[in-house]
């Protein structure tokens, strides 16, 4: 089994497809380079993908591309924004630690959003964050996917009832 494979808790076909694509594109290297990612190869994933630039000191991300499905779920387009400047309702420190693991350990990490929509109504959205490296040594970008496909047409940021929490998973 590939040590970078998603844990069993990840059931999203989109996250699993992103892992397979990332793993193929790295061709035995630490990670693919940004130019190795061909949008035409992953058309069905694009709405749920974000690509960020890793800023080393102090650790931060700058979003270079944010897919339409992520924009819809977040309620705004954060392309060009720095992570530390964004309102993150699911725990800024938790997210920064999650992204820092990807950059420091130079491997994918996964997690899941849990939305409590009401009594006995719970929904999940799986997440994967994958390193990119132009020089094969330093992780300089992160490509991530959030599977909000079950929630298309709903601006999750404007819903009053759901309480969303993000839980990163440990490495497999």
C-alpha positions, 0 to 999 in steps of 0.5 A, spaced: 500 500 500 502 507 498 504 510 504 501 517 502 494 514 500 488 517 503 485 513 510 479 509 510 475 514 512 476 518 506 470 516 501 470 522 496 471 519 489 473 526 488 479 526 493 481 519 491 481 521 484 485 527 486 490 522 490 491 518 484 492 524 479 497 527 484 501 520 485 501 519 477 504 526 476 509 525 481 513 520 477 517 517 483 519 524 485 517 528 492 511 531 488 509 534 482 511 541 479 506 546 478 506 545 471 505 538 471 498 539 473 494 539 467 487 542 468 484 538 462 486 532 465 482 533 472 476 537 469 471 534 474 475 536 480 477 543 478 471 546 481 473 543 488 481 545 487 485 550 490 492 552 489 496 556 494 503 558 494 507 556 501 510 562 505 515 560 509 516 565 515 512 566 518 508 560 515 502 562 511 499 561 504 497 565 498 491 562 494 493 563 487 487 559 484 480 557 488 475 553 484 468 555 483 465 550 488 470 552 493 468 559 492 460 557 492 461 553 499 466 559 502 461 564 500 467 569 497 473 568 492 479 568 496 484 568 490 490 572 491 488 572 499 493 570 504 490 565 509 492 569 515 488 575 513 481 570 512 476 569 516 476 562 518 470 559 522 473 552 522 479 553 526 485 557 523 490 554 528 488 547 526 488 549 518 495 552 519 498 546 522 494 542 517 498 545 511 504 546 515 504 538 516 504 538 508 509 543 507 514 540 512 513 532 512 512 533 504 506 529 503 499 529 503 494 530 509 487 529 509 481 531 513 474 532 513 468 537 515 463 535 519 456 539 518 451 538 524 445 540 519 440 539 525 437 533 529 440 527 527 442 530 520 450 530 519 453 531 513 461 530 511 465 533 506 472 530 505 479 534 504 486 532 501 492 537 501 497 535 496 504 538 496 507 541 489 515 542 488 518 546 483 525 544 485 524 537 488 526 539 495 522 544 498 514 544 498 512 551 494 505 550 493 499 546 495 494 543 491 488 541 495 481 539 494 474 539 498 469 535 496 463 540 496 459 536 490 453 534 495 452 541 497 452 545 490 447 551 489 448 552 497 452 558 500 454 554 506 457 561 509 450 564 509 447 558 512 445 559 520 443 552 522 449 548 520 455 548 524 461 546 520 468 543 524 474 541 520 478 535 523 485 533 520 486 526 520 493 523 522 498 520 517 496 513 514 
